[in-house]
Amino acid sequence: IHPTERPAKPQGGMSLLRLLYIILRVPVVIAVVIGCVLVTLVGVALFPIVRPLFGFYFYYRMCDYIGDYYWSFMFWSAVHVCQNKWIFSGDKIPLRENAIVLATHKYWLDWMSLWILGYKQGRLGALKIFAKDPIKYIPGFGWGIWVLDSVFVKRDWVKDSSTIARTFNRLRRHELPFWMISHVEGTRFTLKKQEASVKFARERGLPELRHCLLPRTKGFIATVQGLGDLCDAVYDVTITYRNVKTGEWRTTKGPTPLDFMRGYIGERVETHVHVRRWKIEDIPMDDPEKLAQWCVNVYKEKDELLEQFGENGKFPNQQSGPIKKVAMNIPWTRPKDWKGNNKKL
């Protein structure tokens, strides 16, 4: 099957049981959506009041704390109510590290797997992402990553470099914990973009990738050189989806919000997340050319990982099955050291 072909949907009407499950989930899904807008609206509304009076650090940690509770509720709903499956594999990564995260940028809902991973590793409220500038105007998700001080770029390197530097300086000045998520492919995967990527690679003698786009390394180099001394590691996160019934995994659109609401009761789609970790001292930080080549090599290996997934139906070093339990963070159960800081715990 070609990577861009989507398997035909099964014929026949919706069963009564399946319809009942969807109806029961509707109130929870509505609560998740409304909660997302309300929580982020509060963060935006308090910005001109709290930040001038109490400073950036207090405002950021307040939003960080509130975000933890909302996102944990969302994940609890996705796992326990909608019965979605996340299966993790690869390296075991320590809790509460500061890290630069290279992430797959293939499907619209890939971000949800990154947030789940951050939840598992005690960095949920510390996630920051490089995103296109218009995204910050989207109610809910866009506002949320804005109040958490993500980096919004306009694809104008002169302007973007100063925006990136200001964000990095705030992290350094206030000693804030972080996972800095970078989609170095620059855009989501499509067949047309993949063909352009292959043509570009062929002209320059670079690897021709089938399941990924060739990474754009300029921003990655700036990130490593700007945050390297604050980081513990660099992670490579590869995300894909598998239909349990058909075994199909390569699709154009990927799962939709409706698919997640239906969970595995519908098409039985499970999410696979593979993580690789490098200590920051093992990365050639001081040599931009070697660093760019290192990033290209990582994506070549990522492409091979996806090819192996297609053959085996799973990533190597799979951990112990799907997530079965997500605890909602409430004030009297939240671990005292949940956040940590830049000091090693």
C-alpha positions, 0 to 999 in steps of 0.5 A, a space after each residue: 500500500 502506498 504511504 498516502 493511501 487510506 484504507 477503506 472504512 468497513 461497510 455496515 451501519 453503526 452498532 448500538 453498543 458503539 453508538 452508546 459509547 459515543 453518546 456517553 463520551 459526548 459530555 466529557 468531550 464537551 467539558 474538555 473543549 470548553 475547559 480548554 477555552 476557559 482555562 486559556 482565556 483566564 491565562 490570557 486575561 490575567 496576563 496584563 494584571 499579574 505579570 506587571 504586578 508579580 513578574 514573569 516568573 510568578 505568572 509563568 508558574 501560575 499558568 504552568 500549575 493551572 495547565 497541569 490540572 487541565 491537561 491531566 484531566 484531558 488525558 484522563 478522559 482520553 485514556 479512561 473515558 474514550 479508551 485510547 491506547 498509547 504504546 511507548 518504546 525506545 529509551 527510558 528517559 529520566 524524570 524532569 530533565 531539561 531537554 530539546 525534543 525533535 518530534 514527528 510532524 506528520 499528523 494534526 494530533 501528534 501534539 497530544 502524544 508529546 503532551 502525554 509523554 510530558 505528563 509521564 516524565 513530569 514536564 507537562 507544564 514546562 512544554 514549549 513548542 516552536 509554532 507558526 505565528 498565526 497559531 497563537 490566535 487560535 482559542 484553546 490550544 493556541 492561547 495555551 501554548 502562548 501563555 506557557 511562553 512558546 516560540 512563535 515564528 514567522 519564517 523570517 530568520 531576522 525577526 525569528 532569531 530575535 524572538 528565539 533569543 528573547 525566549 531563551 533569555 527568559 528561560 535562562 534568567 528565571 531558571 525555568 524548567 523546559 522541554 523545547 519541542 522543535 518540528 525541524 521538518 518545518 511543515 506537516 508531511 504530504 506526498 507533494 512535500 515529500 516529493 519536493 524533499 526527495 528532489 532537494 535531497 537528490 540534488 545535494 547528495 542528502 538522504 532521500 526520506 520516504 516517511 519524513 521530510 528532510 529536516 531544516 537545521 538552522 533553527 535546530 542549530 540555534 536551539 542547541 547552541 542557545 540552550 545547550 548549557 541548560 539542557 540534560 539531553 536531546 530526545 528524538 520522538 517518532 509518532 505513528 498510528 496503527 489500525 489494530 483490525 487491518 494493521 494499516 499504519 500509513 495514512 494521509 490524514 491520520 486520526 481525527 479528533 472524532 477518532 480519538 473520541 471514539 477510541 478503540 471502540 471505533 476503528 481500534 487505532 492505537 498510537 505508538 511513540 518511540 523515544 531516543 535519548 542522547 546526552 547533551 555532551 554527546 551532541 557536537 554543539 560547537 560545530 554547526 556543520 557537524 550539528 546539521 549533519 547529526 540532525 540529518 542522520 537522526 531523521 534518516 534513522 527515524 525514516 528507517 524506524 518507520 519502515 521497520 514499524 510497517 514491517 513489524 507492526 511495532 517499534 523496537 524496545 517496546 515498553 510494557 503495553 499501553 498506558 492503562 491509568 492516568 491520574 488527574 492532578 488534584 491539590 491534595 494528591 499532586 507530588 510536592 516535587 512535581 515541577 522540579 527546577 533546573 537543579 538535578 533531583 
